[in-house]
Amino acid sequence: QKEVEQNSGPLSVPEGAIASLNCTYSDRGSQSFFWYRQYSGKSPELIMFIYSNGDKEDGRFTAQLNKASQYVSLLIRDSQPSDSATYLCAVNQGRNRDDKIIFGKGTRLHILP
Amino acid sequence: GAVVSQHPSWVICKSGTSVKIECRSLDFQATTMFWYRQFPKQSLMLMATSNEGSKATYEQGVEKDKFLINHASLTLSTLTVTSAHPEDSSFYICSARVSGSIGELFFGEGSRLTVL
């Protein structure tokens, strides 16, 4: 069973601090990795994707990928109350862009004002 | 990003009735759309892959006769929950990919179904 694992949280972070969200995956052949944010009662929205080892930065967000350790993370700098949401890690399960995407259960993030 | 629209956003129905949910890609053509279901405080669970012009591919444990999927055009997929029961009450979300992209999914707004 191919899996995507996340700590369910809640993760509480003071406003202005760095929030660090982690994800591990079991399928070593996975090629593409995604972070989605989901507010309560809403559908997920894409924050970032990454497919090469290392870091990828976009504004306050940095995605990190380590394929050898099968580990993906998302850093949120200067955390804001509006960042409070559930963050879903998603993994494309194959080498083909059209392969299925599997989601983790998500980590609830709470930014403390 | 690409825009996916879903309708209705919420629906309440009586047990035994059928409900249709529409998913449209507004600014791109989607040969493949995906239907997910999400129960409260649970993860997204893939129900089926909807393929334009052909039969949908259902995930293990999802009843194809209960959850009818039709993908008649490159911009529209529909999910019909037939003979709905209270246990079918959930948040149903469709998504689609843009051809030639990295493969990321764009989601519709979701449809919250409550079966009385």
Contacts between the chains, C-beta under 8 A, distances in Angstrom:
chain1	res1	chain2	res2	distance
A	32	B	102	5.8
A	32	B	103	5.4
A	32	B	104	7.7
A	34	B	104	5.7
A	34	B	105	7.6
A	41	B	91	8.0
A	41	B	112	7.8
A	42	B	109	7.5
A	42	B	110	6.9
A	43	B	6	7.9
A	43	B	93	4.9
A	43	B	107	4.3
A	43	B	108	6.3
A	43	B	109	5.6
A	43	B	110	4.1
A	44	B	44	7.2
A	44	B	93	7.6
A	44	B	107	5.3
A	45	B	107	7.0
A	46	B	1	6.4
A	46	B	104	5.5
A	46	B	105	7.4
A	46	B	106	6.9
A	49	B	102	5.6
A	49	B	104	5.3
A	51	B	102	6.7
A	88	B	43	7.4
A	88	B	44	7.0
A	90	B	105	7.6
A	92	B	103	5.3
A	97	B	97	7.6
A	97	B	101	7.3
A	97	B	102	6.6
A	97	B	103	3.7
A	98	B	32	6.7
A	98	B	97	7.2
A	98	B	103	7.0
A	99	B	103	7.6
A	100	B	46	6.5
A	100	B	49	7.4
A	101	B	34	7.8
A	101	B	46	7.9
A	101	B	103	7.4
A	101	B	105	5.8
A	102	B	46	7.5
A	103	B	43	5.4
A	103	B	44	4.5
A	104	B	43	6.5
A	105	B	42	7.1
A	105	B	43	4.0
A	106	B	43	6.1
